[in-house]
């Protein structure tokens, strides 16, 4: 049942296209890195749309629907499963089974991710949060960390997040509309808009 649920979610994600917000974030990354800056995109989304939009330096905090992971050795590889059977990972000496490469509630994030995220926050000039309720931890707590370091914080969201008081700037609206308009004014937005 779980495998079938994720199979359906994977099919839906693969049928989706990055919207103008995803493309604007990718373009922002290109602009920042072309100028010699560092850029890290941290996402709670598991659909892979940021990478498909062209973002390169991405941490998918909750995993990705397009990858599977061995339950025993934790090896990660592209998901090629197309049916409801849970296939064994034959190369694993422990004969582990495959599972979606997703962090489920109650599980820890992937090793090293929080350290890499916190390191990037320590060196950033602006911490931008896009499209979140501000209630899912540990991601919702990252703005606390940025604030403690005196980093300017910005939130772009259609609704005020639960942790709105932690942001210096709040831009209310759809990411697919607001990001292209504010990051690259005068440029025609590409991609799907919500």
MDAnalysis code that builds the backbone (N, CA, C; Angstrom):
import MDAnalysis as mda
import numpy as np

u = mda.Universe.empty(582, n_residues=194, atom_resindex=np.repeat(np.arange(194), 3), trajectory=True)
u.add_TopologyAttr("name", ["N", "CA", "C"] * 194)
u.add_TopologyAttr("resid", np.arange(1, 195))
u.add_TopologyAttr("resname", ["UNK", "UNK", "UNK", "UNK", "UNK", "UNK", "UNK", "UNK", "UNK", "UNK", "UNK", "UNK", "UNK", "UNK", "UNK", "UNK", "UNK", "UNK", "UNK", "UNK", "UNK", "UNK", "UNK", "UNK", "UNK", "UNK", "UNK", "UNK", "UNK", "UNK", "UNK", "UNK", "UNK", "UNK", "UNK", "UNK", "UNK", "UNK", "UNK", "UNK", "UNK", "UNK", "UNK", "UNK", "UNK", "UNK", "UNK", "UNK", "UNK", "UNK", "UNK", "UNK", "UNK", "UNK", "UNK", "UNK", "UNK", "UNK", "UNK", "UNK", "UNK", "UNK", "UNK", "UNK", "UNK", "UNK", "UNK", "UNK", "UNK", "UNK", "UNK", "UNK", "UNK", "UNK", "UNK", "UNK", "UNK", "UNK", "UNK", "UNK", "UNK", "UNK", "UNK", "UNK", "UNK", "UNK", "UNK", "UNK", "UNK", "UNK", "UNK", "UNK", "UNK", "UNK", "UNK", "UNK", "UNK", "UNK", "UNK", "UNK", "UNK", "UNK", "UNK", "UNK", "UNK", "UNK", "UNK", "UNK", "UNK", "UNK", "UNK", "UNK", "UNK", "UNK", "UNK", "UNK", "UNK", "UNK", "UNK", "UNK", "UNK", "UNK", "UNK", "UNK", "UNK", "UNK", "UNK", "UNK", "UNK", "UNK", "UNK", "UNK", "UNK", "UNK", "UNK", "UNK", "UNK", "UNK", "UNK", "UNK", "UNK", "UNK", "UNK", "UNK", "UNK", "UNK", "UNK", "UNK", "UNK", "UNK", "UNK", "UNK", "UNK", "UNK", "UNK", "UNK", "UNK", "UNK", "UNK", "UNK", "UNK", "UNK", "UNK", "UNK", "UNK", "UNK", "UNK", "UNK", "UNK", "UNK", "UNK", "UNK", "UNK", "UNK", "UNK", "UNK", "UNK", "UNK", "UNK", "UNK", "UNK", "UNK", "UNK", "UNK", "UNK", "UNK", "UNK", "UNK", "UNK", "UNK", "UNK", "UNK", "UNK", "UNK"])
u.atoms.positions = np.array([
    [0.813, -1.181, 0.000],
    [0.000, 0.000, 0.000],
    [0.870, 1.264, 0.000],
    [1.925, 1.305, 0.827],
    [2.813, 2.468, 0.874],
    [3.518, 2.638, -0.462],
    [4.005, 1.522, -1.012],
    [4.720, 1.592, -2.291],
    [3.794, 2.137, -3.378],
    [2.555, 1.705, -3.402],
    [1.599, 2.180, -4.397],
    [1.306, 3.673, -4.207],
    [1.186, 4.111, -2.957],
    [0.960, 5.530, -2.671],
    [2.086, 6.375, -3.265],
    [3.332, 5.961, -3.034],
    [4.461, 6.730, -3.549],
    [4.617, 6.580, -5.056],
    [4.220, 5.448, -5.589],
    [4.220, 5.282, -7.047],
    [3.294, 6.316, -7.682],
    [2.118, 6.491, -7.120],
    [1.169, 7.481, -7.646],
    [1.704, 8.899, -7.483],
    [2.307, 9.200, -6.351],
    [2.898, 10.533, -6.135],
    [4.043, 10.773, -7.107],
    [4.854, 9.749, -7.363],
    [5.980, 9.871, -8.294],
    [5.473, 10.172, -9.695],
    [4.443, 9.438, -10.122],
    [3.871, 9.673, -11.452],
    [3.349, 11.099, -11.569],
    [2.686, 11.566, -10.527],
    [2.156, 12.930, -10.529],
    [3.293, 13.955, -10.604],
    [4.348, 13.738, -9.835],
    [5.487, 14.665, -9.846],
    [6.161, 14.690, -11.212],
    [6.339, 13.518, -11.805],
    [7.003, 13.449, -13.108],
    [6.159, 14.074, -14.210],
    [4.850, 14.107, -14.028],
    [3.966, 14.729, -15.018],
    [3.898, 16.248, -14.839],
    [4.388, 16.752, -13.715],
    [4.351, 18.190, -13.436],
    [5.554, 18.883, -14.059],
    [5.393, 20.175, -14.271],
    [6.487, 20.988, -14.808],
    [6.827, 22.088, -13.814],
    [8.103, 22.492, -13.768],
    [8.457, 23.618, -12.903],
    [7.650, 24.855, -13.289],
    [7.229, 25.625, -12.292],
    [6.494, 26.854, -12.579],
    [7.464, 28.036, -12.622],
    [6.926, 29.209, -12.833],
    [7.752, 30.412, -12.949],
    [8.539, 30.684, -11.668],
    [8.015, 30.280, -10.522],
    [8.742, 30.439, -9.266],
    [9.977, 29.562, -9.213],
    [9.842, 28.299, -9.607],
    [11.002, 27.395, -9.655],
    [12.068, 27.960, -10.596],
    [11.630, 28.428, -11.757],
    [12.563, 28.960, -12.752],
    [13.245, 30.230, -12.254],
    [12.520, 31.079, -11.531],
    [13.112, 32.303, -10.985],
    [14.177, 31.977, -9.941],
    [13.930, 30.976, -9.106],
    [14.924, 30.573, -8.105],
    [16.173, 30.041, -8.802],
    [15.997, 29.250, -9.846],
    [17.133, 28.738, -10.608],
    [17.921, 29.880, -11.243],
    [17.212, 30.850, -11.789],
    [17.877, 32.005, -12.400],
    [18.605, 32.835, -11.344],
    [18.011, 32.973, -10.164],
    [18.672, 33.681, -9.069],
    [19.968, 32.974, -8.692],
    [19.929, 31.649, -8.610],
    [21.141, 30.886, -8.302],
    [22.220, 31.154, -9.345],
    [21.855, 31.126, -10.617],
    [22.828, 31.388, -11.689],
    [23.418, 32.786, -11.564],
    [22.569, 33.763, -11.269],
    [23.017, 35.148, -11.139],
    [23.973, 35.294, -9.954],
    [23.622, 34.710, -8.818],
    [24.457, 34.810, -7.614],
    [25.805, 34.132, -7.835],
    [25.788, 32.921, -8.372],
    [27.044, 32.185, -8.539],
    [27.912, 32.781, -9.647],
    [27.296, 33.356, -10.682],
    [28.075, 34.014, -11.742],
    [28.836, 35.211, -11.184],
    [28.299, 35.819, -10.142],
    [28.960, 36.950, -9.496],
    [29.934, 36.526, -8.411],
    [30.181, 35.220, -8.288],
    [31.138, 34.718, -7.309],
    [30.540, 34.402, -5.951],
    [29.229, 34.498, -5.831],
    [28.581, 34.219, -4.555],
    [28.222, 32.755, -4.388],
    [27.828, 32.418, -3.191],
    [27.373, 31.064, -2.880],
    [25.856, 31.060, -2.796],
    [25.271, 29.941, -3.160],
    [23.813, 29.814, -3.158],
    [23.465, 28.392, -2.772],
    [22.583, 28.239, -1.821],
    [22.087, 26.918, -1.452],
    [20.573, 26.982, -1.400],
    [19.942, 26.088, -2.122],
    [18.489, 25.952, -2.095],
    [18.159, 24.758, -1.207],
    [17.424, 25.013, -0.147],
    [16.975, 23.961, 0.756],
    [15.475, 23.837, 0.556],
    [15.015, 22.646, 0.224],
    [13.590, 22.465, -0.033],
    [13.022, 21.316, 0.781],
    [11.775, 21.481, 1.190],
    [11.031, 20.394, 1.822],
    [10.253, 19.608, 0.772],
    [10.200, 20.133, -0.443],
    [9.466, 19.466, -1.518],
    [10.193, 18.200, -1.948],
    [9.443, 17.190, -2.321],
    [10.018, 15.907, -2.728],
    [9.777, 15.623, -4.208],
    [9.278, 16.614, -4.936],
    [8.866, 16.402, -6.331],
    [9.980, 16.565, -7.356],
    [11.142, 17.066, -6.964],
    [12.262, 17.224, -7.888],
    [12.133, 18.397, -8.845],
    [11.122, 19.230, -8.681],
    [10.895, 20.322, -9.630],
    [11.986, 21.385, -9.588],
    [12.594, 21.616, -8.440],
    [13.680, 22.603, -8.389],
    [14.853, 22.165, -9.262],
    [15.226, 20.910, -9.159],
    [16.330, 20.410, -9.985],
    [15.947, 20.421, -11.457],
    [14.716, 20.066, -11.757],
    [14.270, 20.080, -13.153],
    [14.218, 21.500, -13.704],
    [14.070, 22.490, -12.836],
    [14.073, 23.887, -13.271],
    [15.493, 24.394, -13.520],
    [16.491, 23.617, -13.092],
    [17.878, 24.000, -13.331],
    [18.669, 24.341, -12.092],
    [18.056, 24.320, -10.918],
    [18.808, 24.582, -9.689],
    [19.830, 23.468, -9.500],
    [21.032, 23.860, -9.108],
    [22.123, 22.892, -9.009],
    [22.506, 22.560, -7.568],
    [22.605, 23.572, -6.719],
    [23.044, 23.338, -5.345],
    [21.804, 23.224, -4.458],
    [21.279, 22.002, -4.369],
    [19.984, 21.756, -3.728],
    [20.123, 20.694, -2.636],
    [19.564, 20.978, -1.482],
    [19.390, 19.951, -0.451],
    [17.897, 19.689, -0.354],
    [17.509, 18.466, -0.648],
    [16.112, 18.049, -0.531],
    [15.948, 17.434, 0.858],
    [15.557, 18.270, 1.820],
    [15.510, 17.857, 3.229],
    [14.684, 16.603, 3.462],
    [13.605, 16.463, 2.729],
    [12.698, 15.336, 2.948],
    [12.826, 14.260, 1.882],
    [13.898, 14.331, 1.087],
    [14.143, 13.309, 0.088],
    [13.560, 13.651, -1.264],
    [13.439, 12.615, -2.084],
    [12.974, 12.805, -3.455],
    [12.182, 11.592, -3.914],
    [11.069, 11.869, -4.563],
    [10.226, 10.798, -5.106],
    [10.890, 10.046, -6.249],
    [11.878, 10.633, -6.872],
    [12.490, 9.995, -8.043],
    [13.684, 9.118, -7.677],
    [13.898, 8.904, -6.384],
    [14.964, 8.015, -5.928],
    [14.400, 6.993, -4.951],
    [15.077, 5.862, -4.875],
    [14.778, 4.840, -3.876],
    [16.010, 4.673, -3.002],
    [15.822, 4.022, -1.861],
    [16.916, 3.808, -0.920],
    [16.795, 2.401, -0.364],
    [17.925, 1.751, -0.185],
    [17.949, 0.420, 0.411],
    [17.714, 0.549, 1.915],
    [16.842, -0.302, 2.452],
    [16.529, -0.258, 3.879],
    [17.690, -0.743, 4.743],
    [18.620, -1.494, 4.160],
    [19.730, -2.040, 4.940],
    [20.998, -1.189, 4.810],
    [21.495, -1.021, 3.582],
    [22.767, -0.312, 3.404],
    [22.587, 1.181, 3.135],
    [21.374, 1.634, 2.895],
    [21.005, 3.033, 2.664],
    [21.531, 3.599, 1.343],
    [21.970, 2.739, 0.424],
    [22.391, 3.219, -0.894],
    [21.194, 3.877, -1.590],
    [21.477, 4.972, -2.301],
    [20.436, 5.742, -2.988],
    [20.677, 5.635, -4.489],
    [19.604, 5.430, -5.228],
    [19.744, 5.342, -6.682],
    [18.436, 5.719, -7.352],
    [18.495, 6.061, -8.650],
    [17.271, 6.461, -9.362],
    [16.205, 5.384, -9.273],
    [14.980, 5.826, -9.097],
    [13.859, 4.905, -8.951],
    [13.391, 4.433, -10.315],
    [13.456, 3.148, -10.521],
    [13.005, 2.573, -11.785],
    [11.836, 1.617, -11.564],
    [11.269, 1.648, -10.377],
    [10.160, 0.748, -10.063],
    [8.888, 1.267, -10.723],
    [8.193, 0.381, -11.369],
    [6.994, 0.803, -12.090],
    [5.746, 0.045, -11.657],
    [5.864, -0.803, -10.655],
    [4.676, -1.528, -10.199],
    [4.583, -1.475, -8.679],
    [3.605, -2.165, -8.127],
    [3.362, -2.100, -6.690],
    [4.236, -3.053, -5.887],
    [4.937, -3.958, -6.533],
    [5.807, -4.882, -5.808],
    [6.962, -4.112, -5.177],
    [7.333, -4.477, -3.974],
    [8.493, -3.880, -3.329],
    [9.695, -4.745, -3.682],
    [10.523, -4.301, -4.615],
    [11.613, -5.151, -5.098],
    [12.777, -5.209, -4.109],
    [13.498, -6.329, -4.094],
    [14.692, -6.402, -3.253],
    [15.828, -5.627, -3.911],
    [16.769, -5.205, -3.114],
    [17.970, -4.553, -3.634],
    [19.025, -5.655, -3.722],
    [19.135, -6.253, -4.870],
    [19.939, -7.467, -5.025],
    [21.425, -7.267, -4.788],
    [21.950, -6.065, -4.983],
    [23.380, -5.838, -4.795],
    [23.752, -5.658, -3.327],
    [22.774, -5.562, -2.470],
    [23.038, -5.334, -1.053],
    [23.403, -6.661, -0.385],
    [24.567, -6.731, 0.277],
    [24.945, -7.972, 0.957],
    [23.959, -8.358, 2.061],
    [23.236, -7.366, 2.582],
    [22.274, -7.633, 3.646],
    [20.881, -7.919, 3.091],
    [20.756, -7.926, 1.757],
    [19.479, -8.204, 1.071],
    [18.363, -7.254, 1.521],
    [18.722, -5.978, 1.651],
    [17.734, -4.974, 2.035],
    [16.688, -4.771, 0.956],
    [15.566, -4.248, 1.351],
    [14.495, -3.911, 0.413],
    [14.590, -2.441, 0.033],
    [14.007, -2.117, -1.101],
    [13.941, -0.724, -1.511],
    [12.758, -0.042, -0.851],
    [12.911, 1.240, -0.630],
    [11.829, 2.078, -0.139],
    [11.973, 3.432, -0.814],
    [10.925, 4.212, -0.850],
    [11.066, 5.560, -1.404],
    [12.120, 6.341, -0.607],
    [12.876, 7.157, -1.293],
    [13.913, 7.969, -0.637],
    [13.265, 9.228, -0.051],
    [12.433, 9.002, 0.936],
    [11.634, 10.049, 1.562],
    [11.846, 9.977, 3.072],
    [11.930, 11.139, 3.718],
    [11.970, 11.184, 5.179],
    [10.528, 11.169, 5.668],
    [10.185, 10.132, 6.397],
    [8.842, 10.024, 6.949],
    [8.804, 10.690, 8.321],
    [7.595, 11.060, 8.764],
    [7.457, 11.686, 10.076],
    [8.069, 10.781, 11.136],
    [8.854, 11.390, 12.012],
    [9.518, 10.652, 13.074],
    [10.918, 10.194, 12.707],
    [11.286, 10.263, 11.424],
    [12.630, 9.868, 11.002],
    [13.564, 11.074, 11.041],
    [14.850, 10.787, 11.187],
    [15.862, 11.840, 11.150],
    [16.115, 12.259, 9.713],
    [16.589, 13.495, 9.559],
    [17.002, 13.947, 8.232],
    [18.228, 13.158, 7.805],
    [18.598, 13.309, 6.557],
    [19.738, 12.578, 6.030],
    [21.030, 13.102, 6.656],
    [21.993, 12.203, 6.906],
    [23.240, 12.595, 7.566],
    [23.929, 13.751, 6.834],
    [24.349, 14.723, 7.611],
    [25.097, 15.858, 7.074],
    [24.252, 17.015, 6.578],
    [22.979, 16.789, 6.306],
    [22.157, 17.863, 5.735],
    [22.047, 19.073, 6.664],
    [21.703, 18.875, 7.922],
    [21.543, 20.020, 8.824],
    [22.859, 20.765, 9.010],
    [23.963, 20.049, 9.080],
    [25.259, 20.708, 9.222],
    [25.548, 21.572, 7.999],
    [25.270, 21.053, 6.805],
    [25.499, 21.821, 5.578],
    [24.569, 23.025, 5.492],
    [23.328, 22.850, 5.904],
    [22.365, 23.954, 5.885],
    [22.799, 25.046, 6.858],
    [23.144, 24.671, 8.076],
    [23.545, 25.665, 9.074],
    [24.824, 26.380, 8.665],
    [25.747, 25.669, 8.042],
    [26.970, 26.296, 7.541],
    [26.650, 27.338, 6.475],
    [25.739, 27.006, 5.572],
    [25.341, 27.954, 4.523],
    [24.652, 29.174, 5.131],
    [23.822, 28.966, 6.139],
    [23.141, 30.096, 6.784],
    [24.164, 31.025, 7.432],
    [25.173, 30.451, 8.076],
    [26.191, 31.279, 8.743],
    [26.902, 32.213, 7.768],
    [26.978, 31.824, 6.505],
    [27.705, 32.651, 5.537],
    [26.792, 33.421, 4.587],
    [25.481, 33.397, 4.814],
    [24.591, 34.061, 3.851],
    [24.314, 35.512, 4.232],
    [23.940, 36.283, 3.223],
    [23.566, 37.682, 3.412],
    [22.059, 37.826, 3.593],
    [21.307, 36.987, 2.886],
    [19.847, 37.032, 2.928],
    [19.327, 35.600, 3.011],
    [18.354, 35.389, 3.871],
    [17.718, 34.087, 4.043],
    [16.289, 34.229, 3.545],
    [15.968, 33.562, 2.433],
    [14.657, 33.694, 1.803],
    [13.875, 32.398, 1.982],
    [12.660, 32.515, 2.466],
    [11.768, 31.371, 2.639],
    [10.611, 31.545, 1.665],
    [10.297, 30.478, 0.941],
    [9.270, 30.559, -0.098],
    [8.262, 29.430, 0.083],
    [6.997, 29.777, 0.144],
    [5.921, 28.793, 0.095],
    [5.910, 27.765, 1.203],
    [5.768, 28.197, 2.441],
    [5.728, 27.251, 3.551],
    [4.760, 27.719, 4.635],
    [4.262, 26.770, 5.386],
    [3.366, 27.102, 6.501],
    [4.141, 27.608, 7.707],
    [5.431, 27.299, 7.761],
    [6.235, 27.689, 8.914],
    [5.969, 26.844, 10.138],
    [5.440, 25.626, 9.942],
    [5.112, 24.769, 11.087],
    [5.857, 23.439, 11.093],
    [6.511, 23.073, 10.006],
    [7.183, 21.774, 9.928],
    [8.659, 21.951, 10.308],
    [9.022, 21.332, 11.413],
    [10.400, 21.412, 11.902],
    [11.178, 20.194, 11.439],
    [12.475, 20.341, 11.226],
    [13.332, 21.443, 11.633],
    [13.371, 22.623, 10.652],
    [12.779, 22.500, 9.468],
    [12.847, 23.587, 8.488],
    [12.300, 24.897, 9.046],
    [11.196, 24.849, 9.773],
    [10.590, 26.070, 10.308],
    [11.504, 26.768, 11.306],
    [12.425, 26.035, 11.897],
    [13.348, 26.618, 12.864],
    [14.556, 27.295, 12.245],
    [14.764, 27.120, 10.952],
    [15.944, 27.708, 10.317],
    [15.914, 29.229, 10.352],
    [14.736, 29.819, 10.260],
    [14.641, 31.280, 10.328],
    [15.052, 31.778, 11.717],
    [14.802, 30.998, 12.763],
    [15.268, 31.357, 14.112],
    [16.789, 31.467, 14.104],
    [17.424, 30.475, 13.483],
    [18.883, 30.454, 13.428],
    [19.406, 31.659, 12.655],
    [18.813, 31.941, 11.499],
    [19.235, 33.098, 10.706],
    [19.069, 34.387, 11.511],
    [17.950, 34.514, 12.213],
    [17.718, 35.705, 13.048],
    [18.776, 35.846, 14.131],
    [19.143, 34.738, 14.756],
    [20.127, 34.790, 15.842],
    [21.484, 35.279, 15.354],
    [21.714, 35.160, 14.049],
    [22.975, 35.610, 13.453],
    [22.860, 37.008, 12.849],
    [21.680, 37.612, 12.948],
    [21.485, 38.953, 12.407],
    [21.326, 38.997, 10.897],
    [20.968, 37.883, 10.298],
    [20.811, 37.809, 8.840],
    [19.424, 38.310, 8.453],
    [19.362, 39.081, 7.388],
    [18.083, 39.603, 6.882],
    [17.240, 38.427, 6.396],
    [15.964, 38.408, 6.790],
    [15.076, 37.300, 6.439],
    [13.877, 37.802, 5.642],
    [13.534, 37.046, 4.608],
    [12.438, 37.393, 3.709],
    [11.552, 36.164, 3.545],
    [10.247, 36.370, 3.535],
    [9.298, 35.284, 3.294],
    [8.396, 35.671, 2.134],
    [8.266, 34.766, 1.164],
    [7.338, 34.926, 0.048],
    [6.344, 33.778, 0.155],
    [5.077, 34.110, 0.377],
    [4.085, 33.069, 0.611],
    [2.693, 33.621, 0.326],
    [1.804, 32.755, -0.122],
    [0.445, 33.247, -0.387],
    [-0.319, 33.545, 0.899],
    [0.031, 32.867, 1.977],
    [-0.580, 33.113, 3.283],
    [0.517, 33.413, 4.292],
    [0.187, 34.164, 5.312],
    [1.156, 34.448, 6.365],
    [1.519, 33.144, 7.070],
    [2.823, 32.831, 7.185],
    [3.208, 31.601, 7.876],
    [3.038, 31.751, 9.389],
    [3.039, 30.637, 10.079],
    [2.871, 30.636, 11.536],
    [3.982, 31.422, 12.234],
    [5.158, 31.469, 11.620],
    [6.302, 32.158, 12.231],
    [6.575, 33.514, 11.565],
    [5.539, 34.165, 11.102],
    [5.659, 35.435, 10.378],
    [6.463, 36.481, 11.139],
    [6.306, 36.534, 12.451],
    [6.988, 37.554, 13.251],
    [8.509, 37.452, 13.182],
    [9.045, 36.369, 12.655],
    [10.494, 36.190, 12.571],
    [11.100, 36.767, 11.295],
    [10.264, 37.242, 10.393],
    [10.765, 37.729, 9.106],
    [10.846, 39.248, 9.077],
    [11.918, 39.752, 8.468],
    [12.076, 41.192, 8.280],
    [11.124, 41.699, 7.202],
    [10.943, 40.894, 6.162],
    [10.095, 41.278, 5.034],
    [9.158, 40.120, 4.716],
    [7.882, 40.427, 4.520],
    [6.907, 39.426, 4.086],
    [6.272, 39.910, 2.796],
    [6.372, 39.100, 1.757],
    [5.759, 39.385, 0.465],
    [4.627, 38.388, 0.288],
    [3.402, 38.880, 0.304],
    [2.254, 37.987, 0.192],
    [1.874, 37.806, -1.269],
    [1.822, 36.549, -1.691],
    [1.438, 36.225, -3.055],
    [1.976, 34.867, -3.456],
    [1.585, 34.424, -4.635],
    [2.047, 33.142, -5.182],
    [3.507, 33.262, -5.618],
    [4.310, 32.271, -5.290],
    [5.723, 32.286, -5.665],
    [5.900, 32.391, -7.176],
    [5.043, 31.716, -7.929],
    [5.143, 31.738, -9.387],
    [4.888, 33.099, -9.992],
    [4.265, 33.976, -9.239],
    [4.013, 35.349, -9.694],
    [5.005, 36.324, -9.069],
    [5.144, 36.259, -7.750],
    [5.946, 37.243, -7.021],
    [7.445, 37.124, -7.263],
    [7.972, 35.914, -7.330],
    [9.420, 35.775, -7.500],
    [9.908, 36.346, -8.824],
    [9.334, 35.951, -9.966],
    [9.813, 36.549, -11.220],
    [9.624, 38.071, -11.240],
    [8.503, 38.531, -10.740],
    [8.191, 39.966, -10.778],
    [9.159, 40.777, -9.921],
    [9.530, 40.252, -8.767],
    [10.375, 41.019, -7.850],
    [11.864, 40.777, -8.053],
    [12.230, 39.566, -8.459],
    [13.651, 39.281, -8.669],
    [14.148, 39.803, -10.009],
    [13.297, 39.710, -11.019],
    [13.698, 40.089, -12.375],
    [12.622, 40.972, -13.005],
    [12.429, 42.188, -12.467],
    [11.368, 43.053, -12.978],
    [11.573, 43.367, -14.461],
    [10.487, 43.391, -15.178],
    [10.554, 43.704, -16.600],
    [10.788, 42.501, -17.485],
    [11.179, 41.384, -16.891],
    [11.408, 40.171, -17.678],
    [10.127, 39.349, -17.696],
    [9.777, 38.839, -18.855],
    [8.577, 38.005, -18.977],
    [8.817, 36.675, -18.273],
    [7.907, 36.294, -17.392],
    [8.020, 35.033, -16.650],
    [7.819, 33.853, -17.580],
    [8.588, 32.794, -17.328],
    [8.457, 31.552, -18.085],
    [7.835, 30.494, -17.195],
    [7.396, 29.409, -17.802],
    [6.885, 28.274, -17.036],
    [5.431, 28.432, -16.673],
    [4.939, 27.408, -16.023],
    [3.546, 27.412, -15.570],
    [3.400, 28.377, -14.413],
    [2.305, 29.037, -14.341],
    [2.006, 29.827, -13.159],
    [0.848, 29.165, -12.445],
    [0.898, 29.187, -11.115],
    [-0.163, 28.514, -10.364],
    [-1.518, 29.137, -10.602],
])
